[in-house]
Amino acid sequence: MIREERTSFLAGLTLVIYAFIQWIEKGSFLFPFPLNELVVFFVFIYFLFLSKWKINRINSLLGVSLFFKLLSQQLIWSFFLSNESLDVLYSGIWTDLFYLLYAIFWLGFSSFYLRSTENKISYVIIGSILFPFIVGIILNQPIFEVISMLMVYLLAWYRKIDRITKSIIGLIVFLEICKLAMLF
């Protein structure tokens, strides 16, 4: 296990241990899912600076995608804005626009990432993997997004594509699955 995989594993494990402690104290499994995007973004930044990860088209698309996902979360804005400003922000389209930009950049990242191998993956397979993501965005059903992300991760694992990026995708998938498990 490389350093980046250990970091992703420890970030996910920290949040699971927090949820387990909440379960022991309060009797319910409270996963801190509003912090998912913040944790993933900080792990991404950590990988960029400490491991001297090369910034290329794939990593920059992933970084922009994670940044827009972070901006689409209401918790992040509550740190910087007053209550009146938050009401104006939530009544507008800004968070939805950031979420749409996240979706566009995630689709671009996923398609470039899956095509980055020596044995090119066909566009039909990439389209069938990304189709549930598009359906999930349109219908506002995160289960379809998670299914698509999981398929991207499994295909990257099977094809042995870039382990650093795969560890971030694995962290995203794990945290999203935990969020969905808590909501259901």
Beta strands, then each sheet from edge to edge (+ up, - down):
end
